[in-house]
Amino acid sequence: MLLSLSAIWQQFFPPAPTFTDEDIKPGSQVGRVFIITGANSGIGLELVRLLYPSGATIYLAGRSPTKIQAAIADMNTSYSTISPAPETPATLKSLHLDLSDLPTIKAAASSFKTQESRLDILWNNAGSGFPPGSTTKQGIEAHVGANCVAPLLFTQELLPLLQKTSRTSPKNSVRVVWSGSVQIDMQAPKGGIDFARIEQPSTVTYQDYAASKAGNWFLAHEGARRWGRDGIISVCENPGNLFTGIYANEGPVFVALLRTFILYPARYGTYTMLFAGFSPDVGEDTNGAYIWPWGTIRPIGRPDILQAASEGKAAAFWEWCERAWKQHV
C-alpha cells in the first residue's frame, strides 16, 4: 500500500505542467477535427477555450443541446471581444450525446459521420457520479454504463473514421483519450473491477465511480493493443483534483476546505488533457499509458490493478462492455 499512498500524494500535489496551451500555436490545428464529450461545462469547456485559437473544428458533445449551444455562443462572443481576436478561430459545433441512453450513441456517431470525413482526436471526457441505486436507461449500473460502456460504443462507432484519418496523418497524431482519476488508487476494488458488483445498481457512489475510472484505464490499455496496428494512440489521463460542477451538490463548508487544500482551477486539468492529446512524449512507445497531472507518464499506483490488466482483465472488461450494449443497440 506504500506505493499507492505515494502515488496518491503525487497526484494530489503534482509538479508544474509540462505541456500547456502555449505549446499549441494559433492556427496549428486548422483542418483537424476533434470531439470533446462533456464539453458544455467544467474541464471539457475549458479545453475548448484553450483550443479556440488553434483553428480546429471542435464538436462539443453532450446530452443538452440547449446548454451546448449556449456554451458555443458564449465562447464565440467572449473571443470576439478580445483584441486582437484570434486570426484562426475554431469552428464549434454541437453534437447530441446522452451517455446514459445507449440508442442515442449510434445516432450521435451517425450524425457526426454525415458531417465530417475525418476525426483526429476524441476526448472521452464526460464522467459523472450518481446516487446509490442508479442505473442507465437500459438498466446498467450508472457509473460503468455512462463512463465506460457508452464511451466505448461511441468510440467503436467512430473507429472507421479514426482509422481512415490515421492513414493520411502524421504518426501518433490520431488519438483517443480516456478519463481516469486518483480515485482509482484510492477506492477502486481489488483488481480495478468487480464484475459481480457492476451487474447491480450503484451502491456506494465513490467506490462505483472509482471502479468506472479503473474501467476507463482498462479500455485505454486494451484499445492500444487493438488499435495500435492502425496507428491510433489510446491513453488514459487523470486530469487532477479540480474545482468543477461535480461538487455542486456537496456542502459549502466541505467544498471550501477542499478548495483551500487540494482542489485546483479547472484550467490545470486541461493541461493534462492537452498533454494526452498533443504531446510528442505520447506515441507508439507509450500507447496505453496512464498520465498523471499535469502531464507525466507514470503507471497507476495500484500493483493489483496493473497485474489484473496484464492477466487479461482489461480484455475481459472490454468484452463485458460489448455484451452490455449488444442487447440494446
Secondary structure, 3 states (H helix, E strand, C coil): CHHHHHHHHHHHCCCCCCCCHHHCCCCCCCCCEEEEECCCCHHHHHHHHHHHHHCCEEEEEECCHHHHHHHHHHHHHHHHCCCCCCCCCCEEEEEECCCCCCHHHHHHHHHHHHHCCCCCEEEECCCCCCCCCCECCCCCEHHHHHHHHHHHHHHHHHHHHHHHHHHCCCCCCCEEEEECCCHHHHHCCCCCCCCCHHHCCCCCHHHHHHHHHHHHHHHHHHHHHHHHHHCCEEEEECCCCECCHHHCCCCHHHHHHHHHHCCECHHHHHHHHHHHHHCCCCCHHHCCCEEECCCEECCCCCHHHHHHHHCCHHHHHHHHHHHHHHCCC
